[in-house]
Amino acid sequence: ISWKKWRFRVGYNVREGLTINMVEYFDQNRWRSIFYRAAVSEMWVPYADGSPAHNYKNAFDVGEAGMGLLANSLVLGCDCLGEIRYMDAIVNNNQGQALLLKNAICIHEEDTGLLWKHTE
């Protein structure tokens, strides 16, 4: 994907879900590497209790269930607004068969602050 002075690659897998790779920014007539790889699985969330005794109870949600299989198909007008492009993802299920996730990734620009969504 190329956008303004940025370029990067998008990936998707069953364990992590969305990955962003090889992010570069064009500056002073050359491409500068920003980072090689980023994924939600590399994010740690300390649930609730901030006491020292609670530190050993870290939850790593992505590694337990496989975030890629837990994706919902995104819906135009609900999940993605404005000028958008969808990307499908193909992962393998627990039996090793290919599974198509329609509209698993939405690409759009929206400058209205942080995005939040809850799905049951």
C-alpha positions as CSV (number, residue, x, y, z in Angstrom):
1,I,0.0,0.0,0.0
2,S,1.3,3.5,-0.9
3,W,-0.3,6.6,0.6
4,K,1.0,10.1,0.4
5,K,4.7,9.7,1.6
6,W,4.1,6.3,3.2
7,R,4.4,2.8,1.9
8,F,3.9,-0.6,3.7
9,R,2.8,-4.2,3.3
10,V,-0.3,-5.7,4.9
11,G,-0.5,-9.3,6.0
12,Y,-2.9,-11.5,7.8
13,N,-2.5,-14.8,9.6
14,V,-4.6,-17.1,11.8
15,R,-2.7,-16.5,15.0
16,E,-2.2,-12.7,14.9
17,G,-4.7,-11.4,12.5
18,L,-3.6,-8.1,10.8
19,T,0.2,-7.5,10.5
20,I,1.8,-4.4,9.0
21,N,5.3,-4.9,7.5
22,M,8.1,-2.9,6.0
23,V,6.7,0.6,6.8
24,E,8.7,3.4,5.1
25,Y,8.4,7.1,4.9
26,F,9.7,9.2,2.0
27,D,11.9,12.0,3.4
28,Q,14.6,14.1,1.8
29,N,14.5,12.2,-1.5
30,R,14.9,8.7,0.0
31,W,12.8,6.0,1.7
32,R,13.4,5.8,5.4
33,S,12.5,2.6,7.3
34,I,10.1,3.3,10.2
35,F,9.7,-0.3,11.4
36,Y,9.9,-3.8,9.9
37,R,6.9,-5.5,11.4
38,A,4.0,-4.7,13.8
39,A,1.1,-6.8,15.0
40,V,-1.6,-6.6,17.6
41,S,-0.1,-9.8,19.2
42,E,2.9,-7.6,20.2
43,M,0.6,-5.5,22.5
44,W,0.3,-6.3,26.2
45,V,-2.8,-5.3,28.1
46,P,-2.7,-5.3,32.0
47,Y,-6.3,-6.1,33.0
48,A,-7.7,-4.1,35.9
49,D,-5.5,-4.6,39.0
50,G,-2.3,-2.6,39.0
51,S,-0.9,-4.1,42.2
52,P,2.6,-5.7,42.1
53,A,1.1,-9.2,43.0
54,H,-1.1,-9.0,39.9
55,N,1.8,-8.8,37.4
56,Y,2.2,-12.5,37.1
57,K,-1.4,-12.9,35.8
58,N,-0.8,-11.3,32.4
59,A,-3.3,-12.2,29.8
60,F,-2.1,-12.7,26.2
61,D,-5.4,-13.0,24.4
62,V,-4.1,-13.3,20.9
63,G,-1.8,-16.3,21.6
64,E,-4.6,-18.2,23.3
65,A,-7.3,-18.3,20.7
66,G,-5.9,-17.0,17.5
67,M,-7.0,-13.5,16.7
68,G,-7.1,-14.2,12.9
69,L,-9.9,-16.7,13.3
70,L,-11.9,-14.3,15.5
71,A,-12.3,-11.6,12.9
72,N,-15.7,-10.3,11.9
73,S,-16.5,-9.4,8.3
74,L,-16.5,-5.6,8.2
75,V,-19.7,-3.8,7.1
76,L,-19.8,-0.7,4.9
77,G,-21.3,2.3,6.8
78,C,-20.9,0.6,10.2
79,D,-17.2,-0.4,10.5
80,C,-15.7,1.7,7.7
81,L,-16.8,5.1,6.5
82,G,-15.9,7.4,3.7
83,E,-13.5,6.4,0.9
84,I,-12.7,2.8,1.7
85,R,-11.1,-0.3,0.2
86,Y,-11.7,-3.8,1.6
87,M,-9.2,-6.7,1.6
88,D,-10.2,-10.3,2.2
89,A,-8.0,-12.7,4.2
90,I,-7.5,-16.4,3.8
91,V,-6.4,-18.4,6.8
92,N,-6.5,-22.1,7.7
93,N,-9.1,-23.4,10.2
94,N,-8.3,-26.0,12.9
95,Q,-8.6,-28.8,10.4
96,G,-6.1,-27.2,8.0
97,Q,-8.7,-26.2,5.4
98,A,-8.6,-22.8,3.7
99,L,-11.1,-20.3,5.2
100,L,-12.0,-17.1,3.4
101,L,-12.7,-14.1,5.6
102,K,-14.6,-11.6,3.4
103,N,-13.8,-7.9,4.2
104,A,-11.5,-8.8,7.0
105,I,-9.4,-5.6,6.5
106,C,-10.7,-2.1,5.8
107,I,-8.4,0.6,4.5
108,H,-9.5,4.2,4.9
109,E,-8.5,7.5,6.2
110,E,-10.6,9.0,9.0
111,D,-9.3,11.8,11.3
112,T,-11.9,11.9,14.1
113,G,-9.9,10.6,17.0
114,L,-9.7,7.1,18.4
115,L,-11.9,4.3,17.0
116,W,-13.9,2.0,19.2
117,K,-16.1,-0.9,18.4
118,H,-17.9,-3.6,20.4
119,T,-19.2,-6.8,18.7
120,E,-21.0,-9.7,20.4
